[in-house]
Amino acid sequence: MVHDKITSPEIGDLLKQLEGSPYLSEEDTFEAANVREIKHFYDKTTKIPKSLVEELARVTSMAHGVWVEARKKSDFSLFLPHLKKIIKLKHDQAEAVGYEKDPYDALLDDFEPGATIDGVSEVFTKFRQELVDLVAAIVDSGKCPDTSILRKDYPVDRQESFAKEAAKAIGYDFDKGRLDVTAHPFCTGIGPGDVRITARYNPKYFGDAFFGILHEAGHGIYEQGLDPKRYGTPGGDSVSLGIHESQSRMWENLVGRSKSFWKYFFPRAQKIYPEVLEKVKLDDFYLAINEVKPSFIRVKADEVTYNLHILLRFEIEQAFFKGDLKPEEIPGVWNEKFKSYFHITPPNDAQGCLQDVHWSAGYIGYFPTYSLGNLYASQFFNKAKEDLGDLDSQFAKGEFSNLKNWLQENIHMRGQRYRAEKLAEVVTGKPLSHRPLMDYLKTKYGELYGV
Ligand code: ZN
């Protein structure tokens, strides 16, 4: 039904009437951007036959249940025939939609409009080698933070009130949102003035809920910062998954795992959890929340190794989509690559190639947006520091409004006026590069681990 409405010929007629309109003569105005994005979506959607949309919905619904079972039994062979069907249908989709150079670009476009495999690979390739070396250096340093201080009794009601205080401090507006409990945390924008976030609590671990809530609050601040006057049009909507993730990651990691943030919040944490934190030093807590440790599961990975999990998935999905890798070879190749990047081998497929839901849902081309988010976050953050002066001393006083307002003005209020790559250039004056993120990781973790 949604497909029918989106592809209604009436929208096509309206778009035709706008061709050659003087309102659109200037590129990148809100008017031009609205037409550009609506036309892009309309053209793309009308090219996909209804039968393919239905078949994809049917096959991925079936595949999801099988994937749950396959992961439980750690048996890739159960999932394999479904994955093969999905790959075939996604090829049909790419051919129907069309692409300039690479069929994978047509899929990437669903999550990161305008991005291409060439552009993403160029940044990721440079990033990968330096990152593999940094992870190896950290592991070789032999320094092991004492993370037992994070794995003690952290009563859920206190976790909730503390995380709420932090989310409020960084700028998430509880008058226009709320925080609830869920199995898989997410943020959802119901409309202007109602943007909700969710969390999952572990009474024996500090990190999950606190950083999860900062992350979702970051998404929420973006949604709350969109221009309500442009609601319902591309000009009032978020740019892409990558840009969305840049906002959540910035608050979760660049701010929320910084020393200056904890200069303000650690004394408060000590008051809230005196039994476990009273005698802990800030430096030890700071090191514990920034532990770098190669591990099998992406969603539990730290700030440094996380990106290697993404690069690995990006390489594998490209290869099987191109036909360079047979789907039955995925578990083997996954483990080989994993060994070369992380120096450990997954004990089974549940902790390897079966851990993520994405491929079963037909989300091929989704993974790169996570790392794009980290890359955009660092590049924006550097520019914000240039514009706003010493952000660390502001954070140490619990002041986050300058950064929040800067993000709103430079990113949120612009909606989809620019696509992601252009937005980075407009905001920072430079094209997307791996340099800001890599330099940030090297500096921060170089100091922490003495490498
Ligand atoms: Zn996110």
Boltz pocket constraint, residues with backbone or C-beta under 6 A from the ligand:
constraints:
  - pocket:
      binder: B
      contacts: [[A, 215], [A, 219], [A, 244], [A, 245], [A, 248]]
      max_distance: 6.0
